Amino acid sequence: MQEGRVIAYASRQLRKHEANYPTHDLELAAVVHALKIWRHYLLGNTCHIYTDHKSLKYIFTQPELNMRQRRWLELIKDYDLEIHYHPGKANVVADALSRRAHCNVIEARPTARVICWEMDKIEMPTEQLVELYSLIIEPTIKDLVIAAQKQDPGMAHIREGIDEEKKACFTLDDQGVLWFKNRLVVPKDMELRKKILDEAHTSVLTMHPGSNKMYQDLKQKFWWTRMKREIAKYVSECDVCKRVKADHLKPGGMLQPLNIPAWKWEDIHMDFVVGLPRTQKGYDSIWVIIDRFTKSAHFLPVKTVYRANTKDCILTWCPSDHHLGSGLAFVSRFGNNYECLRNKIDS
């Protein structure tokens, strides 16, 4: 402070090793931190330090100091300062800045009934009171689901199955609400389902959980067909999760260089091009075979479930070394069959 006015504030978090400091050292560390960052203001001028830790007043006359305190004392002696004790209860300025509570945790939020009682004390027209009441009272998600059940024609088919004892897992309560194993059945209303997913994923209390955690929370109260698949799709399309959440997959390894072949068609690459339109002969894929030495390529028309003439193809293209495509499906499905056929041919 200068001339009774605050000119600067400073604060920082404790470092990992500072968390083990005793209280006396922590209070002294705060003084040292202030002297370092405001050195250009304080050096050469008389300054006064007010602290709520009374033992700091006697830091200059303390008979025994540890090595840390001795090091800090050498820095403090460069300044012309006086340390004054200021009780914590009297430090109203610090309480107003650092201890102001935005809301009382113990005190619960007023309900709509309490708000209405307080509004009765205000002198205002009845029409305005009714308008304010309508802003407070909103239907819950459960009420929306129950209302949607009555309007969905698909729910009538399930109710008929319950009457005929064909839907053993479904039940109806006294109010005609449909349940599935004590879980509320959500009709095929995409807007309502999106509202439920938004509440379970983007609200302040949920904080963007993963698909599995979100499914475990929702399945305790709600049910609809393909519920887990829709939740996984919703989470995968969340823009906040894509930008903020870190990737926990193991990083890929280093690239392994391949040996240079000594002769053409001694070493080849193989892969498939799938998903093509089906020809008149039933071919829907292309088997690509490339020579690593000459970069020559051969393209063979094949089928997705290709079995005929496979042995002839392996006989024709049977190099000393080969490298399969990088796709996991390619390696797991075709790679094993290729090795089996090649072993049979070699034998």
C-alpha positions in Angstrom: 0.0 0.0 0.0 1.1 3.6 -0.7 -0.6 6.6 0.9 -3.4 4.3 2.1 -4.1 2.9 -1.4 -3.5 -0.6 -2.7 -1.2 -0.6 -5.7 -0.6 -4.3 -6.3 -1.8 -7.8 -5.3 0.2 -11.1 -5.5 -0.4 -14.7 -4.9 0.7 -18.1 -6.1 0.1 -21.8 -5.4 2.4 -23.9 -3.2 5.0 -26.0 -5.0 5.1 -29.7 -4.3 8.0 -29.5 -1.9 6.6 -26.4 -0.2 3.6 -28.3 1.0 5.9 -30.0 3.6 7.0 -26.7 5.1 6.0 -25.8 8.7 3.6 -22.9 9.2 6.4 -20.5 10.3 8.4 -21.2 7.1 5.3 -20.8 4.9 4.5 -17.4 6.4 8.2 -16.3 5.9 8.1 -17.7 2.3 5.1 -15.3 1.6 7.2 -12.4 2.8 10.2 -13.4 0.7 7.9 -13.9 -2.4 6.6 -10.4 -2.0 10.0 -8.9 -1.6 11.3 -10.6 -4.8 8.5 -9.6 -7.1 8.3 -6.0 -5.7 12.0 -5.4 -5.4 11.9 -2.4 -7.7 9.4 -0.7 -5.4 10.8 -1.7 -2.0 14.6 -1.6 -2.4 16.0 1.6 -1.0 12.7 2.6 0.7 11.4 1.9 4.2 8.5 -0.6 4.1 6.2 -2.1 6.6 5.0 -5.7 6.6 1.8 -6.7 8.4 1.3 -10.4 9.1 -1.1 -12.4 11.2 1.8 -14.8 12.2 3.2 -13.2 15.4 6.4 -15.2 15.5 7.7 -13.4 12.4 8.2 -10.2 14.5 11.1 -11.9 16.2 12.8 -13.4 13.1 15.7 -11.0 13.4 16.3 -11.9 17.1 15.5 -15.6 16.9 18.5 -17.5 18.3 18.2 -20.7 16.2 17.4 -20.7 12.5 17.4 -23.6 10.0 19.3 -23.4 6.8 16.3 -22.3 4.8 15.5 -19.5 7.2 19.2 -18.3 7.2 19.2 -18.1 3.4 15.9 -16.1 3.4 17.2 -13.8 6.2 20.2 -12.8 4.0 17.7 -11.6 1.4 15.5 -9.8 3.9 18.4 -7.9 5.3 18.9 -6.2 2.0 15.7 -4.2 2.6 14.8 -1.6 5.1 11.6 -3.1 6.6 9.7 -3.5 9.8 7.4 -6.4 10.5 4.2 -5.7 12.4 1.7 -8.2 13.9 -1.8 -7.8 12.7 -4.4 -10.2 14.1 -6.3 -12.3 11.5 -9.7 -11.3 12.8 -8.9 -7.6 12.2 -7.7 -8.2 8.7 -11.1 -7.3 7.1 -9.6 -6.4 3.7 -8.2 -9.9 3.2 -11.4 -11.5 4.4 -13.4 -9.4 1.9 -11.2 -10.4 -1.0 -10.2 -14.0 -0.4 -12.9 -15.3 1.9 -16.0 -13.9 0.3 -18.5 -16.7 -0.2 -20.7 -16.5 -3.2 -23.3 -18.7 -1.6 -23.7 -20.5 1.7 -23.2 -24.2 1.2 -25.3 -25.1 4.3 -28.2 -22.9 3.2 -30.3 -24.6 0.6 -31.7 -22.9 -2.4 -35.3 -21.5 -1.9 -38.0 -23.6 -3.5 -40.7 -22.4 -5.7 -43.2 -22.5 -2.8 -40.9 -20.3 -0.7 -40.5 -17.8 -3.5 -44.2 -17.6 -4.0 -44.7 -16.9 -0.3 -42.1 -14.1 -0.5 -43.8 -12.7 -3.6 -47.1 -12.5 -1.7 -45.6 -9.8 0.5 -44.8 -7.7 -2.6 -47.5 -5.3 -3.7 -47.9 -6.0 -7.4 -50.8 -6.9 -9.7 -52.1 -10.5 -9.8 -51.3 -10.9 -13.6 -47.7 -10.2 -13.0 -47.6 -12.7 -10.1 -49.1 -15.4 -12.3 -46.6 -14.7 -15.0 -43.7 -15.0 -12.6 -45.0 -18.3 -11.3 -45.1 -19.8 -14.8 -41.4 -19.0 -15.1 -40.5 -21.0 -12.0 -42.6 -24.1 -12.5 -41.3 -26.3 -15.4 -42.0 -29.9 -16.3 -39.3 -32.4 -15.4 -37.8 -34.9 -17.7 -40.0 -37.7 -16.1 -43.1 -35.7 -16.9 -42.0 -35.2 -20.5 -41.4 -38.9 -20.9 -44.8 -39.8 -19.4 -46.5 -37.3 -21.7 -44.6 -38.6 -24.7 -45.6 -42.2 -23.9 -49.3 -41.3 -24.2 -48.7 -39.7 -27.7 -46.4 -42.4 -29.1 -48.3 -45.1 -31.1 -45.5 -47.6 -30.6 -46.3 -47.7 -26.9 -49.8 -49.0 -27.6 -48.3 -52.1 -29.1 -46.3 -52.8 -26.0 -49.3 -52.2 -23.8 -51.2 -54.8 -25.8 -48.4 -57.3 -25.3 -48.5 -56.7 -21.6 -52.2 -57.5 -21.5 -51.6 -60.7 -23.5 -48.7 -61.6 -21.2 -46.2 -61.5 -24.1 -44.1 -58.7 -22.7 -43.0 -60.1 -19.3 -40.3 -57.4 -18.8 -42.7 -54.5 -19.3 -45.1 -53.3 -16.5 -47.7 -50.7 -16.1 -48.2 -48.8 -12.9 -51.5 -47.4 -11.5 -51.1 -44.2 -13.6 -50.6 -46.0 -16.8 -46.9 -45.3 -17.1 -44.8 -47.9 -18.9 -41.8 -49.4 -17.2 -39.1 -51.9 -18.3 -37.5 -53.7 -15.3 -38.2 -50.7 -13.0 -36.8 -48.3 -15.7 -38.9 -45.7 -17.4 -39.5 -46.5 -21.1 -38.5 -43.5 -23.3 -40.6 -43.5 -26.6 -39.0 -42.9 -30.0 -38.9 -39.1 -29.7 -35.5 -37.9 -30.9 -35.9 -34.5 -29.4 -36.8 -35.9 -26.0 -33.9 -38.4 -26.1 -31.5 -35.6 -27.0 -32.7 -33.6 -24.0 -32.0 -36.6 -21.8 -28.6 -37.1 -23.3 -27.8 -33.4 -22.9 -28.8 -33.4 -19.3 -26.7 -36.5 -18.6 -23.6 -35.3 -20.4 -23.3 -31.5 -20.6 -24.9 -30.4 -17.3 -22.8 -28.9 -14.5 -23.2 -31.9 -12.3 -22.1 -34.5 -14.9 -19.0 -32.9 -16.5 -18.9 -34.8 -19.8 -18.6 -38.4 -18.7 -17.5 -41.2 -21.1 -19.9 -43.4 -23.0 -19.7 -46.3 -20.5 -20.1 -44.1 -17.4 -23.0 -42.2 -19.1 -24.7 -45.5 -20.0 -24.3 -46.9 -16.5 -25.9 -43.7 -15.0 -28.8 -43.5 -17.5 -29.7 -47.2 -17.5 -30.7 -47.0 -13.8 -33.6 -44.7 -14.7 -34.4 -44.9 -18.4 -34.6 -47.5 -21.2 -35.1 -47.5 -24.9 -34.0 -49.7 -27.8 -30.3 -49.4 -28.9 -29.8 -47.1 -26.0 -26.1 -47.9 -25.5 -25.4 -47.4 -29.2 -27.0 -43.9 -29.2 -25.1 -42.9 -26.1 -21.8 -44.0 -27.7 -22.6 -42.0 -30.9 -23.6 -39.0 -28.9 -20.4 -39.0 -26.8 -18.2 -39.5 -29.9 -19.8 -36.4 -31.6 -19.3 -34.1 -28.6 -17.1 -31.2 -29.6 -15.9 -30.4 -26.1 -14.8 -34.0 -25.5 -12.9 -34.0 -28.8 -11.0 -30.8 -28.0 -10.4 -31.2 -24.3 -10.0 -34.9 -23.4 -6.6 -36.4 -23.9 -6.1 -39.6 -25.9 -5.2 -42.5 -23.6 -4.2 -44.9 -26.4 -0.7 -46.2 -26.4 1.4 -44.2 -29.0 2.5 -46.1 -32.1 6.0 -47.5 -32.2 8.9 -46.5 -34.4 8.8 -47.3 -38.1 10.8 -50.4 -39.0 12.7 -50.1 -42.3 12.4 -53.0 -44.8 15.4 -54.6 -46.4 16.0 -53.8 -50.0 15.1 -56.8 -52.2 17.8 -58.2 -54.5 15.6 -59.3 -57.3 12.2 -58.5 -58.8 9.1 -60.2 -57.4 11.2 -61.4 -54.5 9.4 -59.1 -52.0 5.9 -57.8 -52.5 3.2 -55.7 -50.9 -0.5 -56.9 -50.8 -3.7 -55.2 -49.9 -7.4 -55.1 -50.9 -9.7 -52.4 -52.3 -13.2 -53.3 -51.0 -16.6 -51.7 -51.1 -16.7 -51.4 -54.9 -19.9 -51.9 -57.1 -20.5 -55.5 -57.9 -19.8 -56.6 -61.5 -21.8 -59.0 -63.6 -19.4 -61.9 -62.6 -19.9 -61.0 -58.9 -16.6 -59.3 -58.2 -16.7 -56.5 -55.6 -13.1 -56.1 -54.6 -9.6 -55.8 -56.0 -6.5 -57.6 -54.8 -3.5 -55.3 -55.2 -0.1 -56.9 -55.5 3.0 -54.6 -55.8 6.6 -55.5 -56.3 8.8 -53.6 -54.0 11.9 -53.7 -56.3 10.4 -52.6 -59.6 7.2 -51.0 -58.2 5.2 -53.0 -60.7 1.6 -53.6 -59.8 -1.0 -56.3 -60.6 -4.7 -56.0 -59.9 -6.8 -59.1 -59.5 -10.6 -59.0 -59.3 -11.9 -61.0 -56.3 -15.0 -61.3 -54.2 -15.4 -60.4 -50.6 -15.9 -64.1 -49.7 -13.4 -65.4 -52.3 -12.8 -69.1 -52.3 -12.7 -70.3 -55.9 -9.2 -70.4 -57.6 -7.5 -69.1 -54.4 -5.0 -71.9 -54.6 -4.1 -70.9 -58.2 -3.6 -67.3 -57.1 -1.3 -68.3 -54.3 0.7 -70.5 -56.6 1.1 -67.6 -59.1 2.0 -65.1 -56.4 4.2 -67.0 -54.0 7.3 -64.8 -53.3 10.0 -65.4 -50.7 8.7 -62.5 -48.6 5.5 -60.5 -48.4 4.0 -57.6 -46.5 0.3 -57.5 -45.7 -1.8 -54.4 -45.5 -1.8 -52.3 -42.4 -5.5 -52.8 -41.6 -6.3 -55.1 -38.6 -9.2 -56.7 -40.4 -6.9 -57.5 -43.4 -4.2 -59.1 -41.2 -6.5 -61.1 -39.0 -8.9 -62.4 -41.7 -6.8 -62.7 -44.9 -3.3 -63.0 -43.4 -4.0 -66.2 -41.5 -5.7 -67.8 -44.5 -2.8 -66.8 -46.7 -0.2 -68.4 -44.4 -2.2 -71.6 -44.2 -2.6 -71.9 -48.0 1.1 -71.1 -48.5 2.1 -73.8 -46.0 0.0 -76.3 -47.8 1.5 -75.4 -51.1 5.1 -75.6 -49.8 4.4 -79.0 -48.3 
